[in-house]
């Protein structure tokens, strides 16, 4: 970790470590006016990026204000670490100073933490982000609903689910299922003619009735297995929606 002047052209201003939904133009303008008058600000915190560029851990408003004030360099503390190190540093820093964290900022911060550290417990992420554990568990459950079960990922035929990233903040869509297989029309059955039993057949043992359930061909059985797996992987509310759709489809 060292303090040095870093060219603004080598600093990447992207959303990969920005935990706020948006930057405050009012704060940027205020900082820029103070910089033009000669005010000195604390150094920003940077982390190594790719190809000689730097990620911002803390100091997005100061970097933007420096550009607005026509400066070409900014004093920075260069830390060691990757993108997740910069993100964790930024979370700690924004909880201690800066403008107030909004509810939208908290939601974005928790989602970014869930993506960066999926193996951490809800309690650990809640302590990191300064929110409650139920809030973290709720967002984790909402994002888990849109994930395709592994058994369906290996048998995608006949079932189409959208990618989870596109629907991260929406209710999970209803899956598109194939139409129920239609059997070929059967010719009308001939009318049975009741005949009187002869003396020779009167005492003969009765024939065993034929099984009522017809044999299912392998292709149909495979689709039924995929359908049963899909139903078992859904939550109870979505399972009810799916079963309601199936009842409508077979009518």
BELZI-V866356 format. One record per backbone hydrogen bond with DSSP energy under -1.0 kcal/mol. CO is the residue of the C=O (numbers start at 1). NH is the residue of the N-H. If there is no record, write none. Layout:
BEGIN
co: (CO,CO)
nh: (NH,NH)
END
This chain:
BEGIN
co: (2,4,6,7,8,10,24,25,26,27,28,29,30,31,32,33,34,35,44,45,45,46,47,50,53,54,55,58,59,60,61,62,63,64,65,66,67,72,74,75,76,77,78,82,83,84,85,86,87,88,89,90,91,93,102,103,104,105,106,107,108,109,110,111,112,113,117,121,122,123,124,125,126,126,132,133,134,135,136,137,138,139,140,141,144,149,150,156,160,167,176,198,217,218,219,220,221,222,223,224,225,226,227,228,229,235,236,237,238,239,240,241,242,243,244,245,246)
nh: (78,76,74,10,11,54,28,29,30,31,32,33,34,35,36,37,39,38,77,57,58,79,55,53,49,12,47,45,63,64,65,66,67,68,69,71,70,8,6,44,4,46,2,86,87,88,89,90,91,92,93,94,95,97,106,107,108,109,110,111,112,113,114,115,116,117,120,125,126,127,128,129,130,131,136,137,138,139,140,141,142,143,144,145,147,153,154,159,176,170,160,202,221,222,223,224,225,226,227,228,229,230,231,232,233,239,240,241,242,243,244,245,246,247,248,249,250)
END
